[in-house]
Amino acid sequence: MPDSVSVAGHLVDLHDREIRAATVHVRDGVIDRIEPTDDVPDQYLLPGFIDAHVHVESSMLPPSEFARAAVPHGTVGTVSDPHEIANVLGVAGVKYMIEDGTQVPFHFAFGAPSCVPVTPFETSGAEIGPDVVSDLLDRDDVPYLSEMMNVPGVLDGDPDVLAKIRAAQVRDKPVDGHAPDVRGDDVRQYAAAGIQTDHESFSIEEAREKLEAGMKIAIREGSAAKNFDELIPLMDEAPDRLLFCSDDRH
């Protein structure tokens, strides 16, 4: 990128919640200043989108090629659970995703898979227990514990499940959630275990219960699950506690 570049357009200011004509000056890859302008081309300037929960593997692309496909649509980063490849290849698959993602100027945040295998009833290619999760979380490039899908394990106090959550907590790393139709006392217990987000709300009432329990809500609009229309009214109620994600894109 050049040492400096200036781009004019309709600036979408997310903090002041307004759109105004402006020229954005960038120096050495960092915004240097923003100035008002009268000469406005027909384009909009806004921050890049960070997909708050997506499985890169569902695209059938390696991270580097996923980035090539995503950037033209405005996505500049993802929070990604690599449990799909880990379910087949174990830690080697997680390391591959991390390393391949470093080949492109795209921000991948791959978590430590919390549920490999997803259930004890399936035959998987690998198993990732608390010790391996701890080793992954020791890495600077593994910034969080991926979605905790084992809701019964959380609610029943399964020692391995709680050990994985604790491994993230002692390292001051977030814990991502997965709690479809978990309501009432169950969602309060699930959140109290230290799980901070959820992307599995199908009704606004369910999402509100999770917000009341202290969780953040990722509004999902993917290839299969589409919850945007149902949940977007929450933007008027708790905008600072909402995220947006696709989960799976095929």
DOROMAR-66196 format. One line per 4 residues: number of its first residue (from 1); their letters; for each residue x negated, y negated, z negated of N, C-alpha, C. Coordinates in nm, 4 decimals, padded with zeros to 6 digits. Example, Ala and Ser with C-alpha at 12.3 -4.5 7.8 and 13.67 -1.06 7.14 Angstrom:
<pts>
1> as> -01.3190/00.5690/-00.7800/-01.2300/00.4500/-00.7800/-01.3200/00.3300/-00.7800; -01.2850/00.2250/-00.7080/-01.3670/00.1060/-00.7140/-01.2900/-00.0030/-00.7870
</pts>
This chain:
<pts>
1> mpds> -00.0845/00.1190/00.0000/00.0000/00.0000/00.0000/-00.0882/-00.1243/00.0000; -00.0481/-00.2338/00.0694/-00.1270/-00.3575/00.0689/-00.1442/-00.4117/-00.0727; -00.2450/-00.4982/-00.0891/-00.2671/-00.5586/-00.2203/-00.1462/-00.6385/-00.2658; -00.0777/-00.7023/-00.1710/00.0420/-00.7792/-00.2062/00.1426/-00.7712/-00.0926
5> vsva> 00.2697/-00.7740/-00.1292/00.3779/-00.7702/-00.0313/00.4974/-00.8432/-00.0904; 00.5758/-00.9077/-00.0045/00.6959/-00.9793/-00.0486/00.8149/-00.9278/00.0304; 00.9242/-00.9020/-00.0402/01.0446/-00.8485/00.0227/01.1644/-00.9294/-00.0248; 01.2445/-00.9773/00.0699/01.3646/-01.0549/00.0360/01.4891/-00.9700/00.0563
9> ghlv> 01.5926/-01.0022/-00.0208/01.7187/-00.9312/-00.0060/01.8135/-00.9655/-00.1185; 01.9226/-00.8911/-00.1243/02.0197/-00.9066/-00.2326/01.9699/-00.8225/-00.3505; 01.9190/-00.8887/-00.4528/01.8612/-00.8194/-00.5676/01.9717/-00.7734/-00.6623; 01.9768/-00.6448/-00.6878/02.0725/-00.5888/-00.7834/02.0059/-00.5908/-00.9211
13> dlhd> 02.0470/-00.6857/-01.0038/01.9885/-00.7036/-01.1370/02.0698/-00.6212/-01.2369; 02.0147/-00.5090/-01.2794/02.0885/-00.4183/-01.3667/02.0993/-00.4695/-01.5090; 02.0086/-00.5580/-01.5493/02.0126/-00.6108/-01.6853/02.1180/-00.7205/-01.6985; 02.1185/-00.8138/-01.6042/02.2169/-00.9222/-01.6089/02.3471/-00.8856/-01.5400
17> reir> 02.3497/-00.7682/-01.4753/02.4700/-00.7192/-01.4067/02.5193/-00.8192/-01.3027; 02.4304/-00.8577/-01.2155/02.4675/-00.9473/-01.1072/02.3832/-00.9157/-00.9843; 02.4323/-00.9617/-00.8705/02.3600/-00.9490/-00.7442/02.3305/-01.0894/-00.6950; 02.2033/-01.1171/-00.6674/02.1661/-01.2516/-00.6251/02.0590/-01.2456/-00.5169
21> aatv> 02.0517/-01.3506/-00.4369/01.9512/-01.3594/-00.3315/01.8151/-01.3873/-00.3935; 01.7163/-01.3074/-00.3557/01.5847/-01.3232/-00.4175/01.4763/-01.2649/-00.3283; 01.3552/-01.3123/-00.3521/01.2357/-01.2530/-00.2925/01.1527/-01.1919/-00.4044; 01.1203/-01.0651/-00.3882/01.0402/-00.9932/-00.4871/00.8967/-00.9855/-00.4358
25> hvrd> 00.8044/-01.0360/-00.5153/00.6627/-01.0340/-00.4799/00.5931/-00.9227/-00.5588; 00.5251/-00.8350/-00.4875/00.4565/-00.7212/-00.5488/00.3065/-00.7358/-00.5265; 00.2308/-00.7193/-00.6330/00.0847/-00.7261/-00.6238/00.0253/-00.6015/-00.6902; -00.0588/-00.5320/-00.6158/-00.1246/-00.4107/-00.6666/-00.0240/-00.3093/-00.7211
29> gvid> 00.0894/-00.2973/-00.6514/00.1884/-00.1978/-00.6893/00.2774/-00.2352/-00.8051; 00.2659/-00.3586/-00.8544/00.3460/-00.4037/-00.9692/00.4193/-00.5319/-00.9312; 00.5454/-00.5445/-00.9737/00.6208/-00.6673/-00.9463/00.5525/-00.7841/-01.0157; 00.5141/-00.8827/-00.9362/00.4415/-00.9991/-00.9874/00.5372/-01.1104/-01.0274
33> riep> 00.6367/-01.1358/-00.9412/00.7358/-01.2391/-00.9731/00.8562/-01.2216/-00.8812; 00.9664/-01.2816/-00.9234/01.0907/-01.2807/-00.8461/01.1370/-01.4246/-00.8323; 01.1615/-01.4670/-00.7074/01.1996/-01.6052/-00.6811/01.3314/-01.6101/-00.6050; 01.4140/-01.7116/-00.6320/01.5371/-01.7280/-00.5537/01.5044/-01.7636/-00.4096
37> tddv> 01.5941/-01.7308/-00.3192/01.5722/-01.7596/-00.1778/01.7045/-01.7887/-00.1090; 01.6977/-01.8660/-00.0013/01.8171/-01.8936/00.0789/01.8215/-01.8060/00.2035; 01.7074/-01.7513/00.2407/01.6979/-01.6693/00.3615/01.7089/-01.5227/00.3215; 01.8307/-01.4693/00.3311/01.8563/-01.3351/00.2782/01.8877/-01.2368/00.3914
41> pdqy> 01.8004/-01.1412/00.4171/01.8334/-01.0376/00.5154/01.9411/-00.9448/00.4603; 02.0018/-00.8696/00.5487/02.1125/-00.7828/00.5098/02.0586/-00.6520/00.4508; 02.0001/-00.6626/00.3324/01.9526/-00.5446/00.2620/01.9592/-00.5691/00.1119; 01.9623/-00.4608/00.0366/01.9715/-00.4696/-00.1088/01.8434/-00.4146/-00.1716
45> llpg> 01.8011/-00.4804/-00.2778/01.6828/-00.4389/-00.3519/01.7261/-00.3943/-00.4913; 01.6923/-00.2729/-00.5282/01.7291/-00.2237/-00.6603/01.6295/-00.1168/-00.7040; 01.6243/-00.0891/-00.8340/01.5297/00.0120/-00.8819/01.5570/00.1480/-00.8188; 01.4514/00.2259/-00.8022/01.4686/00.3610/-00.7512/01.5473/00.4466/-00.8489
49> fida> 01.6151/00.5471/-00.7959/01.6986/00.6357/-00.8768/01.6141/00.7487/-00.9357; 01.6314/00.7724/-01.0647/01.5703/00.8872/-01.1314/01.6811/00.9876/-01.1613; 01.6775/01.1017/-01.0954/01.7770/01.2067/-01.1170/01.7503/01.2690/-01.2535; 01.8465/01.2551/-01.3446/01.8239/01.2913/-01.4848/01.8262/01.4410/-01.5121
53> hvhv> 01.8699/01.5201/-01.4151/01.8673/01.6657/-01.4343/01.8880/01.7326/-01.2988; 01.7830/01.7964/-01.2486/01.7955/01.8652/-01.1196/01.6977/01.9820/-01.1151; 01.7441/02.0913/-01.0569/01.6590/02.2073/-01.0338/01.6049/02.1978/-00.8917; 01.4784/02.1644/-00.8792/01.4178/02.1485/-00.7471/01.4294/02.2779/-00.6669
57> essm> 01.4205/02.3914/-00.7336/01.4238/02.5200/-00.6636/01.5524/02.5402/-00.5844; 01.6631/02.4815/-00.6301/01.7904/02.4996/-00.5608/01.7888/02.4419/-00.4199; 01.6982/02.3494/-00.3952/01.6864/02.2909/-00.2615/01.6116/02.3823/-00.1658; 01.5531/02.4904/-00.2182/01.4713/02.5834/-00.1396/01.3474/02.5154/-00.0832
61> lpps> 01.3000/02.4128/-00.1537/01.1815/02.3386/-00.1121/01.0823/02.3318/-00.2277; 00.9531/02.3302/-00.1983/00.8567/02.3003/-00.3042/00.8691/02.1537/-00.3435; 00.8222/02.1153/-00.4606/00.8379/01.9764/-00.5046/00.7886/01.8731/-00.4041; 00.6755/01.8972/-00.3407/00.6208/01.7985/-00.2473/00.7145/01.7735/-00.1302
65> efar> 00.7804/01.8780/-00.0802/00.8742/01.8603/00.0310/01.0090/01.8087/-00.0185; 01.0469/01.8455/-00.1400/01.1677/01.7880/-00.2001/01.1548/01.6365/-00.2068; 01.0385/01.5887/-00.2489/01.0150/01.4447/-00.2583/01.0279/01.3787/-00.1224; 00.9734/01.4427/-00.0196/00.9807/01.3867/00.1152/01.1268/01.3686/00.1597
69> aavp> 01.2129/01.4629/00.1192/01.3541/01.4546/00.1561/01.4309/01.3564/00.0694; 01.3892/01.3395/-00.0570/01.4657/01.2581/-00.1520/01.4369/01.1094/-00.1421; 01.3112/01.0729/-00.1177/01.2725/00.9315/-00.1205/01.3526/00.8452/-00.0229; 01.3771/00.8883/00.1013/01.4553/00.8026/00.1921/01.5956/00.7700/00.1421
73> hgtv> 01.6454/00.8481/00.0468/01.7780/00.8230/-00.0100/01.7705/00.7432/-00.1400; 01.6512/00.6972/-00.1767/01.6377/00.6106/-00.2932/01.5965/00.6790/-00.4213; 01.5757/00.8100/-00.4191/01.5332/00.8816/-00.5391/01.3813/00.8773/-00.5494; 01.3313/00.8312/-00.6634/01.1863/00.8168/-00.6816/01.1322/00.9050/-00.7937
77> gtvs> 01.2211/00.9758/-00.8632/01.1754/01.0615/-00.9714/01.2846/01.1570/-01.0152; 01.2448/01.2644/-01.0811/01.3415/01.3608/-01.1329/01.2993/01.4085/-01.2711; 01.3990/01.4474/-01.3487/01.3780/01.5240/-01.4714/01.4221/01.6657/-01.4364; 01.3280/01.7580/-01.4303/01.3551/01.8877/-01.3683/01.3250/02.0044/-01.4611
81> dphe> 01.4196/02.0962/-01.4667/01.4031/02.2204/-01.5410/01.3585/02.3287/-01.4427; 01.2370/02.3818/-01.4556/01.1895/02.4835/-01.3616/01.2235/02.6263/-01.4035; 01.3373/02.6444/-01.4707/01.3658/02.7783/-01.5228/01.3985/02.8779/-01.4121; 01.4405/02.8285/-01.2946/01.4737/02.9221/-01.1873/01.3487/02.9946/-01.1374
85> ianv> 01.2422/02.9202/-01.1125/01.1182/02.9858/-01.0701/01.0530/03.0584/-01.1873; 01.0689/03.0052/-01.3086/01.0120/03.0710/-01.4263/01.0789/03.2052/-01.4516; 01.2054/03.2170/-01.4155/01.2774/03.3420/-01.4354/01.2196/03.4540/-01.3494; 01.1471/03.4145/-01.2441/01.0849/03.5118/-01.1541/00.9349/03.5250/-01.1807
89> lgva> 00.8670/03.4114/-01.1935/00.7209/03.4104/-01.2003/00.6646/03.3726/-01.3366; 00.7502/03.3352/-01.4297/00.7020/03.2972/-01.5612/00.6249/03.1664/-01.5607; 00.5264/03.1560/-01.6490/00.4499/03.0322/-01.6639/00.3775/02.9958/-01.5350; 00.3360/03.0950/-01.4588/00.2677/03.0663/-01.3323/00.3570/02.9845/-01.2399
93> gvky> 00.4867/03.0130/-01.2411/00.5797/02.9359/-01.1591/00.5932/02.7929/-01.2069; 00.5964/02.7740/-01.3382/00.6048/02.6388/-01.3945/00.4809/02.5590/-01.3555; 00.3642/02.6205/-01.3698/00.2400/02.5505/-01.3360/00.2335/02.5171/-01.1874; 00.2849/02.6066/-01.1047/00.2873/02.5777/-00.9606/00.3711/02.4541/-00.9312
97> mied> 00.4891/02.4453/-00.9920/00.5772/02.3305/-00.9682/00.5091/02.2009/-01.0109; 00.4453/02.2029/-01.1268/00.3769/02.0831/-01.1762/00.2649/02.0425/-01.0809; 00.1828/02.1394/-01.0427/00.0667/02.1090/-00.9591/00.1075/02.0645/-00.8195; 00.2064/02.1300/-00.7603/00.2506/02.0887/-00.6272/00.3104/01.9485/-00.6307
101> gtqv> 00.3807/01.9164/-00.7392/00.4411/01.7838/-00.7509/00.3408/01.6712/-00.7584; 00.2178/01.7021/-00.7993/00.1157/01.5968/-00.8088/00.0585/01.5598/-00.6728; 00.0961/01.6318/-00.5683/00.0403/01.6054/-00.4356/00.1070/01.4876/-00.3665; 00.2136/01.4354/-00.4237/00.2890/01.3272/-00.3595/00.3136/01.2144/-00.4602
105> pfhf> 00.3317/01.0907/-00.4115/00.3585/00.9768/-00.5018/00.5044/00.9732/-00.5454; 00.5435/01.0713/-00.6238/00.6807/01.0892/-00.6705/00.6704/01.1312/-00.8162; 00.7638/01.0870/-00.8995/00.7551/01.1133/-01.0432/00.8386/01.2364/-01.0806; 00.7731/01.3495/-01.0932/00.8384/01.4712/-01.1418/00.8110/01.4862/-01.2914
109> afga> 00.9169/01.5092/-01.3683/00.9017/01.5406/-01.5106/00.9554/01.6822/-01.5304; 00.8663/01.7794/-01.5264/00.9059/01.9186/-01.5452/00.8999/01.9536/-01.6937; 01.0088/02.0139/-01.7434/01.0148/02.0511/-01.8834/00.9687/02.1938/-01.9074; 00.9563/02.2287/-02.0339/00.9275/02.3668/-02.0727/01.0593/02.4438/-02.0739
113> pscv> 01.0736/02.5469/-01.9923/01.2009/02.6206/-01.9879/01.2345/02.6813/-02.1241; 01.3573/02.6592/-02.1676/01.3981/02.7082/-02.2996/01.4698/02.8416/-02.2938; 01.5151/02.8812/-02.1753/01.5979/03.0016/-02.1639/01.5511/03.0883/-02.0471; 01.4430/03.1593/-02.0669/01.3925/03.2545/-01.9674/01.3709/03.3874/-02.0391
117> pvtp> 01.4540/03.4898/-02.0121/01.5668/03.4860/-01.9188/01.6845/03.4046/-01.9728; 01.7788/03.3757/-01.8827/01.8943/03.2946/-01.9213/01.9792/03.3687/-02.0237; 01.9989/03.4979/-02.0039/02.0728/03.5806/-02.0998/01.9929/03.7084/-02.1255; 02.0172/03.7739/-02.2392/01.9452/03.8991/-02.2684/01.9958/04.0169/-02.1861
121> fets> 02.0994/03.9958/-02.1049/02.1609/04.1058/-02.0310/02.1077/04.1184/-01.8888; 02.0215/04.0274/-01.8464/01.9725/04.0317/-01.7095/01.8299/04.0848/-01.7047; 01.7928/04.1334/-01.5862/01.6561/04.1779/-01.5632/01.5813/04.0648/-01.4949; 01.4839/04.0094/-01.5629/01.4106/03.8957/-01.5082/01.2652/03.9337/-01.4854
125> gaei> 01.1958/03.8487/-01.4132/01.0558/03.8753/-01.3852/00.9633/03.8320/-01.4960; 01.0172/03.7606/-01.5935/00.9318/03.7086/-01.7007/01.0164/03.6765/-01.8224; 00.9482/03.6588/-01.9337/01.0131/03.6132/-02.0567/00.9249/03.5058/-02.1191; 00.9876/03.3951/-02.1564/00.9133/03.2845/-02.2172/00.9645/03.2655/-02.3594
129> gpdv> 00.8829/03.3044/-02.4554/00.9204/03.2949/-02.5954/00.8718/03.1666/-02.6602; 00.8944/03.1514/-02.7904/00.8577/03.0273/-02.8603/00.7098/02.9919/-02.8506; 00.6212/03.0915/-02.8553/00.4777/03.0616/-02.8493/00.4388/03.0029/-02.7141; 00.4948/03.0588/-02.6075/00.4647/03.0073/-02.4733/00.5259/02.8692/-02.4549
133> vsdl> 00.6467/02.8500/-02.5062/00.7087/02.7172/-02.5013/00.6199/02.6154/-02.5721; 00.5676/02.6530/-02.6875/00.4796/02.5622/-02.7619/00.3551/02.5272/-02.6811; 00.2974/02.6280/-02.6146/00.1790/02.6028/-02.5326/00.2105/02.5060/-02.4189; 00.3257/02.5233/-02.3561/00.3645/02.4326/-02.2477/00.3864/02.2914/-02.3002
137> ldrd> 00.4511/02.2816/-02.4154/00.4792/02.1490/-02.4714/00.3525/02.0783/-02.5194; 00.2460/02.1523/-02.5379/00.1184/02.0896/-02.5729/00.0593/02.0112/-02.4559; 00.1076/02.0390/-02.3354/00.0568/01.9702/-02.2169/00.1178/01.8306/-02.2065; 00.0362/01.7350/-02.1683/00.0860/01.5983/-02.1499/00.1825/01.5886/-02.0328
141> dvpy> 00.1691/01.6784/-01.9345/00.2561/01.6722/-01.8168/00.3822/01.7569/-01.8325; 00.4108/01.8017/-01.9535/00.5382/01.8690/-01.9850/00.6034/01.7875/-02.0960; 00.6877/01.6896/-02.0604/00.7312/01.5900/-02.1579/00.8563/01.6239/-02.2386; 00.9164/01.7404/-02.2152/01.0396/01.7691/-02.2899/01.0709/01.9179/-02.2843
145> lsem> 01.1662/01.9617/-02.3679/01.2188/02.0978/-02.3643/01.3406/02.0993/-02.2737; 01.3382/02.1857/-02.1735/01.4464/02.1892/-02.0752/01.5765/02.2421/-02.1350; 01.6813/02.2311/-02.0570/01.8182/02.2521/-02.1055/01.8348/02.3789/-02.1890; 01.8888/02.3586/-02.3078/01.9138/02.4691/-02.3993/02.0503/02.5284/-02.3661
149> mnvp> 02.0479/02.6332/-02.2826/02.1716/02.6964/-02.2369/02.2260/02.7985/-02.3356; 02.1443/02.8417/-02.4279/02.1867/02.9444/-02.5233/02.2648/02.8798/-02.6373; 02.3867/02.8389/-02.6052/02.4710/02.7741/-02.7061/02.5000/02.8678/-02.8234; 02.5383/02.9951/-02.7988/02.5605/03.0844/-02.9133/02.4371/03.0979/-03.0021
153> gvld> 02.3182/03.0997/-02.9400/02.1962/03.1099/-03.0189/02.1757/02.9902/-03.1094; 02.2098/02.8716/-03.0595/02.1996/02.7506/-03.1413/02.2991/02.7570/-03.2567; 02.4238/02.7894/-03.2253/02.5292/02.7882/-03.3269/02.5102/02.8983/-03.4312; 02.4519/03.0119/-03.3888/02.4313/03.1238/-03.4820/02.2966/03.1171/-03.5528
157> gdpd> 02.2166/03.0150/-03.5202/02.0880/02.9999/-03.5868/01.9842/03.1023/-03.5459; 01.9856/03.1439/-03.4193/01.8862/03.2397/-03.3709/01.7449/03.1851/-03.3946; 01.6587/03.2605/-03.4631/01.5260/03.2081/-03.4989/01.4417/03.1657/-03.3787; 01.4442/03.2435/-03.2703/01.3648/03.2075/-03.1527/01.4157/03.0792/-03.0883
161> vlak> 01.5465/03.0653/-03.0809/01.6058/02.9447/-03.0220/01.5678/02.8221/-03.1045; 01.5852/02.8312/-03.2347/01.5536/02.7172/-03.3210/01.4038/02.6871/-03.3207; 01.3208/02.7900/-03.3038/01.1759/02.7687/-03.2990/01.1369/02.6887/-03.1752; 01.2042/02.7141/-03.0643/01.1761/02.6380/-02.9417/01.2153/02.4912/-02.9587
165> iraa> 01.3305/02.4686/-03.0190/01.3737/02.3304/-03.0433/01.2767/02.2609/-03.1382; 01.2373/02.3329/-03.2422/01.1445/02.2746/-03.3396/01.0099/02.2421/-03.2747; 00.9667/02.3250/-03.1811/00.8393/02.3009/-03.1129/00.8409/02.1670/-03.0401; 00.9550/02.1325/-02.9829/00.9673/02.0017/-02.9173/00.9722/01.8899/-03.0204
169> qvrd> 01.0467/01.9108/-03.1274/01.0635/01.8059/-03.2280/00.9315/01.7684/-03.2947; 00.8492/01.8668/-03.3286/00.7242/01.8357/-03.3988/00.6256/01.7643/-03.3071; 00.6485/01.7744/-03.1770/00.5644/01.7037/-03.0800/00.6294/01.5744/-03.0328; 00.7412/01.5391/-03.0955/00.8149/01.4173/-03.0622/00.8548/01.4153/-02.9153
173> kpvd> 00.9037/01.5302/-02.8677/00.9493/01.5411/-02.7293/01.0988/01.5719/-02.7275; 01.1730/01.5145/-02.6318/01.3188/01.5313/-02.6281/01.3602/01.6750/-02.5972; 01.4861/01.7048/-02.6304/01.5452/01.8352/-02.6022/01.6695/01.8134/-02.5165; 01.6688/01.8721/-02.3987/01.7800/01.8591/-02.3046/01.8856/01.9648/-02.3356
177> ghap> 02.0116/01.9313/-02.3096/02.1202/02.0212/-02.3440/02.1951/02.0779/-02.2252; 02.2823/02.1732/-02.2556/02.3682/02.2395/-02.1563/02.4818/02.3003/-02.2366; 02.5946/02.2303/-02.2430/02.7000/02.2718/-02.3355/02.8381/02.2604/-02.2717; 02.8694/02.3457/-02.1731/03.0004/02.3382/-02.1082/03.1138/02.3762/-02.2030
181> dvrg> 03.2114/02.2870/-02.2143/03.3319/02.3101/-02.2947/03.2997/02.3390/-02.4415; 03.1905/02.2832/-02.4899/03.1587/02.2931/-02.6328/03.2201/02.1718/-02.7008; 03.3129/02.1961/-02.7921/03.3925/02.0871/-02.8495/03.3963/02.0988/-03.0018; 03.4550/01.9964/-03.0646/03.4822/02.0014/-03.2074/03.3592/02.0230/-03.2935
185> ddvr> 03.3745/02.1084/-03.3959/03.2641/02.1354/-03.4877/03.1438/02.1949/-03.4149; 03.1710/02.2720/-03.3093/03.0612/02.3355/-03.2365/02.9697/02.2322/-03.1715; 03.0268/02.1312/-03.1094/02.9410/02.0321/-03.0434/02.8661/01.9489/-03.1468; 02.9278/01.9259/-03.2611/02.8578/01.8519/-03.3667/02.7393/01.9332/-03.4200
189> qyaa> 02.7587/02.0632/-03.4346/02.6489/02.1489/-03.4804/02.5404/02.1585/-03.3731; 02.5809/02.1680/-03.2489/02.4862/02.1770/-03.1370/02.3990/02.0518/-03.1309; 02.4615/01.9358/-03.1430/02.3859/01.8101/-03.1404/02.2979/01.7960/-03.2640; 02.3496/01.8393/-03.3788/02.2736/01.8276/-03.5035/02.1476/01.9130/-03.5021
193> agiq> 02.1447/02.0140/-03.4155/02.0256/02.0979/-03.4037/01.9102/02.0231/-03.3382; 01.9401/01.9055/-03.2813/01.8351/01.8245/-03.2202/01.8455/01.8115/-03.0703; 01.9576/01.8554/-03.0141/01.9765/01.8502/-02.8688/02.0400/01.7167/-02.8332; 01.9810/01.6481/-02.7367/02.0111/01.5060/-02.7190/02.0955/01.4701/-02.5975
197> tdhe> 02.1046/01.5589/-02.4993/02.1765/01.5249/-02.3762/02.2655/01.6402/-02.3327; 02.3595/01.6082/-02.2439/02.4418/01.7128/-02.1823/02.4864/01.6660/-02.0446; 02.4889/01.7594/-01.9495/02.5332/01.7283/-01.8129/02.6495/01.8178/-01.7710; 02.7136/01.8846/-01.8670/02.8143/01.9857/-01.8358/02.9558/01.9451/-01.8757
201> sfsi> 02.9842/01.8166/-01.8847/03.1195/01.7729/-01.9215/03.2072/01.7645/-01.7971; 03.3220/01.8314/-01.8025/03.4137/01.8309/-01.6891/03.5331/01.7391/-01.7115; 03.5540/01.6955/-01.8349/03.6632/01.6021/-01.8637/03.6082/01.4861/-01.9450; 03.6760/01.3735/-01.9358/03.6287/01.2561/-02.0084/03.6453/01.2756/-02.1591
205> eear> 03.7463/01.3534/-02.1991/03.7653/01.3803/-02.3419/03.6480/01.4615/-02.3978; 03.6034/01.5593/-02.3213/03.4879/01.6395/-02.3639/03.3631/01.5527/-02.3752; 03.3427/01.4669/-02.2760/03.2254/01.3789/-02.2784/03.2302/01.2841/-02.3978; 03.3487/01.2334/-02.4296/03.3608/01.1425/-02.5441/03.3253/01.2132/-02.6743
209> ekle> 03.3658/01.3387/-02.6886/03.3309/01.4128/-02.8101/03.1794/01.4262/-02.8237; 03.1128/01.4489/-02.7127/02.9670/01.4633/-02.7162/02.8998/01.3300/-02.7463; 02.9538/01.2228/-02.6921/02.9016/01.0900/-02.7260/02.9187/01.0624/-02.8750; 03.0355/01.0978/-02.9285/03.0612/01.0765/-03.0711/02.9675/01.1605/-03.1580
213> agmk> 02.9224/01.2739/-03.1040/02.8292/01.3597/-03.1779/02.6857/01.3086/-03.1697; 02.6654/01.2017/-03.0909/02.5328/01.1416/-03.0823/02.4543/01.1753/-02.9578; 02.5162/01.2450/-02.8643/02.4456/01.2857/-02.7434/02.4587/01.1807/-02.6341; 02.3698/01.1878/-02.5365/02.3831/01.1102/-02.4139/02.4444/01.2001/-02.3068
217> iair> 02.5179/01.1378/-02.2157/02.5891/01.2130/-02.1133/02.5293/01.1845/-01.9763; 02.4940/01.2918/-01.9059/02.4517/01.2800/-01.7666/02.5721/01.3097/-01.6783; 02.6146/01.2101/-01.6028/02.7268/01.2272/-01.5108/02.6748/01.2982/-01.3866; 02.7324/01.4138/-01.3573/02.6806/01.5012/-01.2523/02.7631/01.4906/-01.1241
221> egsa> 02.6934/01.4842/-01.0132/02.7560/01.4906/-00.8810/02.6605/01.5690/-00.7913; 02.6813/01.6993/-00.7859/02.5919/01.7857/-00.7103/02.6607/01.8497/-00.5922; 02.5999/01.9555/-00.5397/02.6588/02.0253/-00.4259/02.7823/02.1044/-00.4668; 02.7832/02.1572/-00.5873/02.8960/02.2371/-00.6347/02.9778/02.1606/-00.7384
225> aknf> 02.9182/02.1298/-00.8520/02.9894/02.0587/-00.9591/02.9919/01.9091/-00.9301; 03.1120/01.8535/-00.9314/03.1297/01.7109/-00.9009/03.2155/01.6485/-01.0108; 03.1510/01.5734/-01.0997/03.2189/01.5171/-01.2170/03.2197/01.3650/-01.2191; 03.1695/01.3025/-01.1137/03.1546/01.1568/-01.1131/03.2886/01.0863/-01.1315
229> deli> 03.3872/01.1201/-01.0509/03.5152/01.0490/-01.0552/03.5810/01.0604/-01.1923; 03.5687/01.1757/-01.2557/03.6314/01.1972/-01.3859/03.5606/01.1195/-01.4963; 03.4288/01.1091/-01.4881/03.3518/01.0546/-01.6001/03.3095/00.9096/-01.5847; 03.3177/00.8529/-01.4653/03.2638/00.7185/-01.4452/03.3344/00.6118/-01.5294
233> plmd> 03.4612/00.6296/-01.5734/03.5176/00.5287/-01.6648/03.4357/00.5095/-01.7925; 03.3525/00.6056/-01.8284/03.2665/00.5903/-01.9465/03.1687/00.4749/-01.9308; 03.1468/00.4307/-01.8077/03.0542/00.3201/-01.7849/03.1019/00.1940/-01.8562; 03.2314/00.1798/-01.8740/03.2851/00.0639/-01.9451/03.2798/00.0819/-02.0967
237> eapd> 03.2555/00.2044/-02.1432/03.2576/00.2336/-02.2861/03.1179/00.2487/-02.3464; 03.0280/00.3142/-02.2745/02.8952/00.3437/-02.3314/02.7885/00.3428/-02.2224; 02.7706/00.2303/-02.1535/02.6773/00.2290/-02.0397/02.5332/00.2611/-02.0769; 02.4934/00.2289/-02.1990/02.3545/00.2528/-02.2391/02.3289/00.3974/-02.2806
241> rllf> 02.4324/00.4810/-02.2754/02.4157/00.6215/-02.3141/02.4533/00.7163/-02.2010; 02.4537/00.6619/-02.0793/02.4872/00.7422/-01.9618/02.3668/00.7590/-01.8710; 02.3598/00.8740/-01.8086/02.2595/00.9066/-01.7081/02.3341/00.9586/-01.5852; 02.2636/00.9722/-01.4754/02.3234/01.0292/-01.3550/02.2342/01.1423/-01.3050
245> csdd> 02.2970/01.2502/-01.2607/02.2185/01.3640/-01.2139/02.2941/01.4402/-01.1061; 02.2208/01.5267/-01.0368/02.2827/01.6125/-00.9356/02.2857/01.7587/-00.9805; 02.1939/01.7994/-01.0674/02.1836/01.9355/-01.1201/02.1343/02.0315/-01.0117; 02.2157/02.0513/-00.9089/02.1762/02.1392/-00.7982/02.2140/02.0757/-00.6659
249> rh> 02.1193/02.0704/-00.5736/02.1440/02.0228/-00.4374/02.0984/02.1314/-00.3412; 02.1928/02.1785/-00.2607/02.1628/02.2892/-00.1691/02.1517/02.2379/-00.0262
</pts>
